[in-house]
Amino acid sequence: MHRSDHFTAHGARLGVATDSEYEAFADAVFGPAESSTRQFIRPWSGDLVRYDEAREVFGIMDRDGFIKTCYRPDPLIHGAATNLHYYLSEEAKA
């Protein structure tokens, strides 16, 4: 997926107005980890998966530093009770 596709899919829920703002937001998510950040590495791919509990933002960066996605999960879509539960279910797969 191209940056503009990710912006179209996720930008409104993140409160960003352009694909450039989406990219800057995602870059910030993968900057120095905040105290509210949880993360793990997927052993099969080396992807870094992060979840910022304070902002309820989920993101994945590959082992080469390419941000694959960044979004605010929606329990109506993922089906978990909360966004934290969604993250924890992803972590449990690792």
N, C-alpha and C positions, 0 to 999 in steps of 0.2 A: 504494500500500500504506500502511496506517495504521501508526503506531508499534507498536501491540500485535502486528500481523502480523509486523513485522520482528523484534520481540523473540521471538515464538514461533519464527520461522525461524532466528534467529541467536544468541539470548541464551545458550543453553547452551554453545556453542563459545567465547563471549566471557567466560564465567564470571560473568554477571550474573543476578540472581534476579528482577528485576521489569522491567516496561516503562519505568518511570522511571529505573532504573539503566542500562538500555540507552540511553536518551536522553542521560543524563549522560556515559556512555562515548563515544558518538558525538560529542557536543559537544567532549569532550576531544581526540578524534582530530583534529578540525578547529580546535583552538586553535593556539597558536604551534607551528610545525613543530619537531620534535626533529631531532637530527643524523641519526637513523636513518630519516628520512622522505624518500620520493621522491614527486614529484608532477608532474602535467602538466595542461594545459587541453585539453579536447576542442574543437577549432576549430568543429565543426558545431553545438555546443550551448552552449559556454561552461562546461560542467561542469568542476569541479575534481576530479581523481581523485588520491587519496592512497593510499600504501602505507607502512606503518610496518614496516620490516624487523625491528626488535627484537621487536615484539609480533606480527608477521605479521597485521596488520589492514589491510583494504582498505576504502576508503570513497569515496563520490561525493557531492559537494555541488553544487547547481545555481548558476547565476550570481547568483541572488537570495539565496543564503545558506541555502537549504533543504537539509537533509541528506536525500538520496534513499535511501541505504543505507550500512550499516557492518557488516562481517562478517569473520570469519577464514576465508579460502578453504580449500578442501579439494581436494588434488590428485586424489582419487578422483572428484570431481565435475567439476572443470574440465579435467582431463586433462593439464595441463602437468607437467613433471618436479618443479617446486617452486612454492611460492606466489610467489616472486620472478619466476620465469619466467612465471607467469600475469600478474602486473602488467606485466612487460616486453612481453608480447604485446599487452596492452591499450594500452600506450603507443605501440607500433609502429603501431597503427591510426590514431593521431592524426597 
